[in-house]
Amino acid sequence: MSNQNLSSQHCKPCNGEVPALSASQVAEHASNIDPQWQVSDAGDALVRRFTFKGFAKAVYLANLCSWLADKEGHHPDIAFGWGYCEVTLTTHDLGGLSENDFIWAARLDALLE
């Protein structure tokens, strides 16, 4: 599945009944998104840090992430300040990563292209 395929999908409601992705599934999905997304050491989150020369662009990205989260019904943790915006994705109901996390990451990447 390519980034283009992921970015054309939409997040599906999570009912907590589907297990989190296995390590091999995470690796496969990670190969289909921008390599700047990093899988956490525990394998339960995707993290990407964006850097800027100033505050406004960090706020704009945080706002874009908020808009995408609302649109997709999938909500990342967003931290931002002067010169940075860090986005962390995980599916809390599953205690790990789901396909939704990768879809959301690919959709953000497509918006930023």
Residue, then its C-alpha position, 0 to 999 in steps of 0.5 A: m500500500s503506497n502513501q497515495n493509497l493511504s492518503s486517499q483513505h479516511c479513518k474508520p471509527c475505532n470500536g476497540e475490538v480490532p487489535a493494534l498492528s503487529a510490529s511487522q504491520v507497523a513496519e510495512h505501513a511505515s514504509n508507505i509514509d514520509p520517512q520523517w515520521q518515526v515509530s516510537d521505541a515502544g512501537d506504539a506511536l508515530v511521531r513527526r517534528f516539524t521545525f520553522k523559523g518562527f512561531a506563526k508557521a508552527v501555529y498554522l500547522a497545529n491548526l491544520c492538524s486540528w482541522l484534519a483531526d476533526k475531519e477524520g475523527h482521529h485525534p493526534d497529540i499536538a505540541f507546538g511553540w516557537g520554531y516547532c510543531e510535534v505531532t504524535l499519533t497513537t490509537h489510545d483505545l488499542g494501546g498502540l498503532s492502527e491503520n488510522d494512524f498511518i492514514w492520518a499521517a499520509r493525509l497530513d503529508a498530502l496536505l503539506e505537499 
